[in-house]
Amino acid sequence: MSHGIGYWLTKRELLTPDKEAVVEGGRRLNYRDLNRRVNRLSRALMKLGLNYGDRLGILSYNCLEFVEVIMAAAKVGLILVPLNWRLTAAELGFIMNDSGTGALVFDPELVDLATGIRDQVQISWSIVLGSDGTDSTPAYESLLEGQTDEEPNPGKSPSLETPHIIMYTAGTTGRPKGAVLTQGASFWNVLNLESLDFTSDDRDLLLLPMFHVGGIGLFTLPMLYHGAIVVIQRTFDPAHCLKLLLEEKITLLFGVPAMFQFLIQHPDFSPDAFKDVRMVMSGGAPLPISLVNQYSDAGIVMQQGYGMSEASPSIATLGKENALSKAGSIGRAVFHLEVRIVDDNMNDVTVGDVGELVMRGPNLMQGYWNRPEATKEAFAGGWFHSGDLARMDSDGDLYIVERKKDMFISGGENVYPAEVEDAIFELNEVCEAAVIGVKDEKWGEVGKAIVALKADRTLTGEQIIDHLRARLAKYKIPKSVVFVERLPRNAAGKVLKTVLRQEYR
């Protein structure tokens, strides 16, 4: 296929022009209007001097324009660099300098952060979203008004091989690396999710930030491909989310476990809000089985998925029919992806044994931007190394046991913190929990549990350890418990164990 994914909107205007495409607050665009606005933006970007392969940064909360920028970049062949607004100007400056990004689209509410970035980076020009610009920073809407609706005609036509997004990894260790995702990677991500039976009648509620690969691939781009509807929440808010589920008759909901915990703990939570939702899926971090059971008790089936920035992001999904019976599993690899579980010598391990999950398929990144050595290491032996320890059962279902770097050894025995955390989550009083290994003279390392309790709940460390004694081998039980108000997390909702290790080791 010679066309890039920007062509999806061209085709949608032809096939379903009047069908609603994107909803954000009171703003609603059909496919005709969306495609024409994207065409105008594409032409404006080229007029500003951006050409095939140039990098364009976007610093914004979730909004309708974010979708337009993604698709305009695809039509022109630009490489989009989504910027995490939770980072500091210095951290964002590193990402822009590392990727060679010299142009920026930013949200007016983030003007202070954008100004801070300008002190770190040589920016040739920037655009502010909305209608109020300045001479040096033109307004997004005024740029669109000055262009025609016709399809752009870039000097070089994008294809599925064209790099589209540099998605910087969350940086849980060291400096973040930029995973280069082609337009084809997003196309294959759509095909890999066909088992979820998306149709043009689906209405997806976008909760994840769009600077995160999940915000783009789960399920914004798949919805545009299918001619379905994306309802955008600017930033996650549990009460507003519950309201939107009802008002917009949402059928698809993807979030991280922390979001689902906030939803079910909210005083406005009601199973009625989910009456039109046909699929609730969690990913981005381990899903506690206790949370699956809480939703099940409310009559809601919660499925688990697994992915990463380097895979655009889908790697595996657990079918709805197995969501309860196989709770804790990530299911099976998506259709166009091969996976193996291997030892350190790249030999397949026996069914049921733990090894590293490796994979290969067309939805994987081209490599890390300007990091040939890191790319070579990631694809050692011709397979992409996930860095996750996993096992496969006799049915072919996968279970993530632990991040390779989070496992610790106590008295010669491997301890997988996720298993211990899952047992801690069985306690009703617990809101968040993380287990790390800390140095110990006798055993080498022992576990330390860091726990946040739900509001107005009490629990002692001894009660937690007593609870674990009936469930886990002695070497797996943490030797100490620390209580905190909340755990540090990155934008993907993953607990930052590096921060916890630095603090408690």
Residue pairs with C-beta under 8 A, 6 or more apart in sequence:
1 159
1 160
1 187
2 157
2 159
3 158
3 159
3 160
4 74
4 75
4 77
4 157
4 158
4 159
4 160
4 162
4 164
4 183
5 71
5 74
5 160
5 164
5 183
5 186
5 187
5 221
5 225
6 38
6 42
6 71
6 72
6 74
6 75
6 76
6 158
6 183
7 75
8 71
8 224
8 225
9 31
9 34
9 35
9 38
9 71
9 75
9 224
10 35
10 151
12 19
12 21
12 31
12 34
12 35
12 224
12 227
13 31
13 32
13 35
13 36
15 227
16 31
16 200
16 227
17 30
17 31
17 32
18 30
18 31
18 32
19 30
19 31
19 200
19 227
20 28
20 29
20 30
20 229
21 29
21 30
21 31
21 33
21 34
21 224
21 227
21 229
21 230
22 28
22 29
22 34
22 64
22 67
22 229
22 230
22 232
23 29
23 229
23 230
23 231
23 232
23 248
24 62
24 63
24 64
24 231
24 232
24 234
25 234
27 64
29 37
29 64
31 227
34 67
34 68
34 71
36 149
37 68
37 144
38 68
38 71
38 72
38 75
39 75
39 147
39 148
39 149
39 150
39 151
39 152
40 143
40 144
40 145
40 147
40 148
40 149
41 68
41 69
41 72
41 140
41 143
41 144
41 147
42 72
42 75
42 76
42 152
42 154
43 147
43 148
43 150
43 152
44 143
44 144
44 146
44 147
45 56
45 72
45 73
45 76
45 78
46 76
46 152
46 154
47 147
48 103
48 125
48 143
49 124
49 125
50 56
50 76
50 78
50 103
51 76
51 77
51 154
51 155
52 76
52 77
52 78
52 154
52 155
52 156
52 158
52 162
53 77
53 78
53 79
53 163
54 78
54 79
54 102
54 103
55 78
55 79
55 80
55 81
55 99
55 100
55 101
55 102
55 103
55 166
56 69
56 73
56 78
56 79
56 80
56 81
56 101
56 103
56 104
56 105
57 80
57 81
57 82
57 83
57 96
57 101
57 103
57 104
57 105
58 66
58 69
58 80
58 81
58 82
58 83
58 104
58 105
58 106
58 211
59 83
59 85
59 92
59 104
59 105
59 106
59 107
59 110
59 113
59 114
59 117
60 66
60 85
60 105
60 106
60 107
60 110
60 129
60 210
61 85
61 107
61 109
61 110
61 209
61 234
61 235
62 206
62 209
62 210
62 215
62 232
62 233
62 234
62 235
63 107
63 129
63 232
63 234
64 232
65 105
65 129
65 140
66 210
66 232
67 210
67 220
67 224
67 230
67 232
69 80
69 105
70 80
70 165
70 210
70 216
70 220
70 221
71 224
72 78
73 79
73 80
73 164
73 165
74 158
74 164
74 183
75 151
75 152
75 154
75 158
76 152
76 154
76 158
77 154
77 156
77 157
77 158
77 162
79 99
79 163
79 164
79 165
79 166
79 180
80 164
80 165
80 166
81 95
81 96
81 99
81 101
81 165
81 166
81 168
81 178
82 165
82 167
82 210
82 211
82 212
82 216
83 92
83 95
83 96
83 211
84 92
84 168
84 209
84 211
84 212
84 491
85 107
85 110
85 113
85 209
85 211
86 491
87 95
88 116
89 113
89 116
89 117
89 119
89 120
90 116
90 120
91 171
92 113
92 116
92 117
92 120
93 116
93 117
93 119
93 120
93 121
94 120
94 175
94 176
95 101
95 168
95 176
95 178
96 102
96 104
96 117
96 120
96 121
96 123
97 120
97 121
98 175
98 178
98 369
98 370
99 166
99 168
99 178
99 369
101 121
102 121
102 122
102 123
102 124
103 123
103 124
103 125
103 126
104 114
104 117
104 123
104 125
104 126
104 127
105 126
105 127
105 129
105 140
106 113
106 114
106 126
106 127
106 128
106 129
107 128
107 129
108 128
108 129
108 130
108 132
111 128
114 126
117 123
118 126
125 137
126 137
127 133
127 137
127 138
127 139
127 140
127 143
128 134
128 137
128 138
128 139
128 140
129 139
129 140
130 139
130 140
130 141
131 139
131 140
131 141
131 142
132 139
133 139
133 140
133 142
158 164
158 183
159 183
159 184
160 182
160 183
160 184
160 187
161 182
161 183
161 184
162 182
162 183
163 180
163 181
163 182
163 183
163 366
164 181
164 182
164 183
164 185
164 186
165 180
165 181
165 186
165 213
165 216
166 178
166 179
166 180
166 181
166 369
167 178
167 179
167 181
167 213
167 309
168 176
168 177
168 178
168 179
168 309
169 176
169 177
169 178
169 179
169 309
169 310
170 176
170 309
170 490
170 491
170 492
170 494
171 490
172 490
172 494
172 496
172 497
172 498
173 405
173 498
177 368
177 369
177 371
177 374
178 368
178 369
178 370
178 371
179 309
179 310
179 365
179 368
179 369
180 365
180 366
180 367
180 368
180 369
181 213
181 312
181 365
181 366
182 366
184 362
185 311
185 312
185 362
185 363
185 364
185 365
186 216
186 217
186 221
186 312
187 225
188 312
188 336
188 361
188 362
188 363
189 217
189 221
189 222
189 311
189 312
189 313
189 314
189 363
190 221
190 222
190 225
190 226
191 335
191 336
192 314
192 334
192 335
192 336
192 337
192 361
192 363
193 219
193 222
193 314
193 317
193 334
194 335
195 317
195 319
195 334
195 335
196 279
196 317
198 219
198 222
198 223
198 226
198 228
198 252
199 226
199 228
200 226
200 227
200 228
201 228
201 251
202 219
202 223
202 226
202 228
202 229
202 251
202 252
203 228
203 229
203 231
203 248
203 249
203 250
203 251
203 252
203 276
204 219
204 220
204 223
204 228
204 229
204 230
204 231
204 250
204 251
204 252
204 253
204 254
205 231
205 233
205 241
205 244
205 245
205 248
205 250
205 252
205 253
206 215
206 219
206 220
206 230
206 231
206 232
206 233
207 233
207 236
207 241
207 253
207 254
207 255
207 259
208 214
208 215
208 218
208 236
208 254
208 255
208 256
208 284
208 492
209 215
209 235
209 491
210 216
210 220
211 491
212 491
212 492
213 307
213 308
213 309
213 312
213 313
214 254
214 256
214 283
214 284
214 307
214 313
214 492
217 307
217 312
217 313
217 314
218 254
218 281
218 283
218 305
218 307
218 313
218 314
219 230
219 252
219 254
220 230
222 228
223 229
223 230
224 230
231 244
231 248
231 250
233 240
233 241
233 244
236 255
236 259
236 262
238 259
238 262
238 263
238 266
238 268
238 269
239 266
239 268
241 259
241 263
242 263
242 266
242 268
242 269
242 270
242 273
243 268
243 273
244 250
245 253
245 273
245 274
245 276
245 277
246 272
246 273
246 275
249 276
250 276
250 277
251 276
251 277
251 278
251 279
252 277
252 278
252 279
252 281
253 274
253 277
253 279
253 280
253 281
254 281
254 282
254 283
254 305
255 263
255 281
255 282
256 282
256 283
256 284
256 285
256 492
256 493
256 494
257 282
257 284
257 285
257 286
257 287
257 288
257 291
257 493
258 285
258 432
258 489
258 493
259 493
260 280
260 282
260 291
260 295
260 302
261 291
261 431
261 432
263 269
264 291
264 294
264 295
264 298
265 431
265 454
269 298
271 298
271 299
271 300
274 280
274 298
274 299
274 300
277 300
279 303
279 320
280 295
280 300
280 301
280 302
280 303
281 302
281 303
281 304
281 305
281 317
282 291
282 302
282 303
282 304
282 305
283 304
283 305
283 306
283 307
283 313
284 307
284 492
284 493
284 494
285 492
285 493
285 494
285 495
286 400
286 418
286 421
286 422
287 302
287 304
287 328
288 421
288 422
288 425
289 327
289 328
289 422
289 425
290 422
290 425
290 426
291 302
291 425
292 302
292 304
292 323
292 324
292 327
293 327
295 301
295 302
296 302
296 324
301 320
301 323
301 324
302 323
303 317
303 318
303 319
303 320
303 323
303 331
304 317
304 318
304 323
304 327
304 328
304 329
304 330
304 331
305 314
305 316
305 317
305 318
305 330
305 331
306 315
306 316
306 317
306 330
306 331
306 398
306 400
307 313
307 314
307 315
307 316
308 315
308 386
309 365
310 364
310 365
310 378
310 384
311 337
311 359
311 361
311 363
311 364
311 365
311 384
312 363
312 364
312 365
314 334
314 363
315 330
315 333
315 334
315 337
315 339
315 359
315 386
316 330
316 331
316 332
316 333
316 334
316 339
316 398
317 330
317 331
317 332
317 334
318 326
318 329
318 330
318 331
318 332
318 397
319 331
319 332
322 329
322 331
322 397
326 397
328 399
328 422
329 393
329 397
329 398
329 399
330 397
330 398
330 399
330 400
331 397
331 398
332 396
332 397
332 398
333 339
333 359
333 398
334 361
334 363
336 361
336 362
336 363
337 359
337 360
337 361
337 363
338 359
338 360
338 361
339 357
339 358
339 359
339 398
340 348
340 357
340 358
340 359
340 383
341 348
341 349
341 353
341 354
341 355
341 356
341 357
341 358
341 390
341 391
341 392
341 398
342 348
342 349
342 355
342 356
342 358
342 383
343 349
343 355
343 356
344 356
346 358
346 380
346 381
346 383
348 355
349 355
349 391
351 392
351 393
351 394
352 391
352 392
352 393
352 394
353 391
354 389
354 390
354 391
354 401
354 414
354 416
355 389
355 390
355 391
356 385
356 386
356 387
356 388
356 389
356 390
356 404
357 386
357 388
357 389
357 390
357 398
357 400
358 381
358 383
358 384
358 385
358 386
359 383
359 384
359 386
360 382
360 383
360 384
364 384
367 375
367 378
367 379
368 374
368 375
368 378
377 385
378 384
378 385
379 385
387 403
387 404
387 405
388 400
388 401
388 402
388 403
388 404
389 400
389 401
389 402
389 403
389 404
389 407
389 416
390 398
390 399
390 400
390 401
391 398
391 399
391 401
392 398
392 399
393 399
400 418
401 407
401 416
401 418
401 419
402 416
402 417
402 418
402 419
403 497
406 417
406 418
406 436
406 497
407 414
407 415
407 416
407 417
408 414
408 415
408 417
408 436
408 437
408 445
408 447
409 415
409 437
409 444
409 445
410 437
410 440
410 443
410 444
410 445
410 446
410 447
410 475
410 476
411 442
411 443
411 444
411 475
412 444
413 473
413 475
413 476
415 437
415 445
415 447
415 475
415 476
417 434
417 435
417 436
417 437
417 447
417 497
419 472
419 476
420 435
420 447
420 449
420 468
420 472
420 476
420 477
420 478
421 433
421 434
421 435
423 467
423 468
423 471
423 472
424 430
424 433
424 435
424 449
424 451
424 464
424 467
424 468
425 433
426 467
426 471
427 459
427 463
427 464
427 467
428 454
428 457
429 453
429 454
429 457
429 458
429 459
430 451
430 452
430 453
430 454
430 459
431 452
431 453
431 454
432 451
432 452
432 486
432 487
432 495
433 449
433 450
433 451
433 452
433 487
434 449
434 450
434 487
434 495
434 497
434 500
435 447
435 448
435 449
435 450
435 478
436 447
436 448
436 450
436 497
436 500
436 501
436 504
436 505
437 445
437 446
437 447
437 448
438 445
438 446
438 447
438 448
438 480
438 504
438 505
439 445
439 505
440 446
440 479
443 475
446 478
446 479
446 480
447 476
447 477
447 478
447 479
448 478
448 479
448 480
448 481
448 482
448 504
449 461
449 464
449 478
449 480
449 481
449 482
450 481
450 482
450 484
450 487
450 500
450 504
451 459
451 464
451 481
451 482
451 483
451 484
452 483
452 484
452 485
452 486
452 487
453 459
453 483
461 480
461 481
461 482
461 483
464 478
464 481
465 477
465 478
465 481
468 476
468 477
468 478
469 477
482 504
487 495
487 496
487 500
488 495
488 496
488 499
488 500
489 495
489 496
490 496
